[in-house]
Amino acid sequence: MKTLSKFRYLTGLIVLAFILLANPTNATDRKSSSHNRKASSNEDKRVQDYKRKIADINQRVAAAQKALGQAAADYKAQVARKEKELKGLSDQYRGKAASTKKVVGDLREDQAELGEALEKYQKALQEKQVADAKRASDAKRAAAAKQEAEAKRKREYAKKKAAEDAKKKGDARRKPQPKRTETKKRTTTTSDHQKRVAAARAKQEAAKRVAEAKARSEKARRDHDTRSKAQRDAIKKKAEESRRAHLKRFDSNRDGKVTKEETRAVLAAEAKRRDAARKEIEEAKRKREEAKKKAAEDEKRATDAKRAAAAKQAAEAKRKRDEARKKAVEDAKKRTTTTRKKSSETSKKSNEDARRKPAPKKQTSKKVDSDRLRASYVRAQKSDDSAKRLYAKAKRAYDDARGNKKTYKVDLERLEKNYERTKKNAYTAGRVLVSAKRAYEYARQKQRR
């Protein structure tokens, strides 16, 4: 019994000694485990920072790939639209070429008709001029012949009168002087002499007129004889042709005679034919005008349809761009919200760590904020450069379109809207760059302190 109690007592002492020896070791282990846990938490925070940076880079890579895909889609859409516009312009050119060829053909026909009419008129005018010249030459020759005959008659008359005067003077010298016995007898002799002189003069005048008539007839006979046979044959041939043409035109029953009824009927038929030809010409002209008008209307409708299609396509492209921009803004907002949440969580964790850790450990959060602000500043610089390039490109395209008169109004409006949008984006990117630069510089100054 005593041995059992001693054994129990010794066993209890041994257990108590063991417990006392084990307690300091457990306290030391607990203290070392908390230290390991704190070290592991610090290492996990760095790992989280690296992971967060890697995730941020992945997001930027995804955004860049998305932007590249959107640019490729826009490029394909623009290529398709330009090909469609080129096809429309080629169709428009073919239509214009066809209509122009048709118009040129009609004008060639009109030119040929006018050329034929001009040849006929020139031929008729030449014949008329030849006939007028011939009539003038004949009249001139007749006037010269008449003047020559008149001059010859005057010369002959002067010669005859001079001969008569000379004869009278000779007779007067040879005749004895009458005796002056009585005044009555002398008066009778004088009157008889005057009667004889007047009769002689009348006889001379009659002989002179007969001689002149004979001379004129002789001259006409000589002139008729002087004409060549070829001229007479030409005149006869021309007269025969004129008679045949007259008979061919007005002799409807071919009996060799032209009556008034036949002339009226032929003239009425010719007037009817002229009216029919004039009506045909007017109808052809009206049809050409209608065809031109219809072609112009078709061209106008095609142009309006192309413009409407272009406007619809531009509106669709604008809607897609607005949707893409809206989606990009929403993604940016989401990224900003996520970044803010992460930054708030990070700041909370850093505050908690700051409360847990000693004061010198605050340099890590400042360095992280500086890195983040520097990354934001670099992104803002890239965005600003891209926005400025797009703005310059849009401005150059808009100025070129304004200077080109062949640019459609729809394209000009689209380019103007694109120019205003890029200008606004460039201004916004500039403001963001200024803000990011200011924040980054402020963080660097704060970190230096």
C-alpha positions, 0 to 999 in steps of 0.5 A: 500500500505504501509502495503504491502511494509512493509510486503515485506520488513520484508519478505525479511529480514527474508529470508536473516537472514535465509540464513545467518543462514543456510550457516555455517551449510551447510559448517560444513555438507560439511566438515563432509561429506568429512571426512566421505567419507575419513573414508569410503575410508580407510575402503574400502581399508582395505576391499579390502586388505582382499578381495585381500588376500581371493582371493589370498588364493582362487587362491592358493586353486584352484591351489592346487586342480588342482595340486591334480587332475593332480597328480591323473590323473598321478597316474591313467595313471601310474597305467594303464601303469604298468598294461599294462606292467604287462599284456605284461610281463605275455603274454611274460612269457606264450609264453616263457613257451610254447616255452620252453615246446616244446623245452623240449619235443623235447629234451626228444624225442632226449634223448629217441632215444639216450637212445635206441641207447645206449642200442643197442650199449651196448648190441652189445658191451657186446656180442662182449666182451663175444665173444672176451673173449671166443676166448681169453680163447680158444686160451689160452687153445689151447696154453697151451695144445700145450705147454704141448704136446711139453714139453711131446714130448721133455721128451719122446724124451729125454727118448728114446734117453737115452734108445737108448744110453744105449742100444748102450753102452751095445751092444758095450760092448757085441760085440767083438772087430774086428780084425785089419788085414787090413785097407781096411776091417776095413774101410768097416766095419766102413761104414756099421756100420754107415749106420746101425746106420743112418737107426736105427735113421731114424726109430726111428724118424719116430716112434717118429713122428707117436707117436706124431701125435697119441698123438695129436689126442688122446689129441684132442679127449680127449679135445673134450670129456671133453667139456660139453654137455651144451657148445656144445648145446649152440654153436649149438644153437648160430650157428642155431640162426645165420643161422636163422638170416642170412636167415631171413635177406637175404632169400627174397623168403624163399627157404632156400638158399641165393644167391648173387642177394638176398643179393644185393637186401636186402642190397640195400633195407636196405640202402634205408631204412636208407636213408629214416630214415635219411631224416626223422630225418633231416626233423624233425630237420629242422622243429624244427629249423624253429619252434624255429626260428619262435618263436624267431622272433615272440617273437622279434616282440612282444618285439619290438611292446611292446617297440614301444607302451611303447615309444609311451605312454612315448612320449604321457605322456611327451607331456601331461606333457609338455602341463600341465607344459606349461599351469601351466607356463602360469597360473603362468605368468597370476597370476604374471601379475595380481598380478603385476597389482594389486600391481601397482594399490595398489601402485598407490592408496597408493601413491595417499592416501599418497599424500592425507593423512598425513605422518604417514599413510605410515606404512600400505603400508609397512605392506602390502608389508611385508605380501605379501613378507612373503607369497611369501617367504613361498610359495617359501619354500614349492615349494623348499621342494616339488621340493627337494622331487621330485628330490630325488625320481626321482634320487632314481628311476633312480639309481634303474633302472640303477642298474637293468639289466631287465629295458627297454631302453625306461623306462631308458630314461624316468627316466633319463629325469624325473631326469634331469627335477626334478633337473632343477626344484629343482635348479629353486625353490632354486633360487626363494627361495633365491630371495624371502628370500632376498626380504622379509628380505630387506622389514623387514629391511626397515620396521624397519627403 
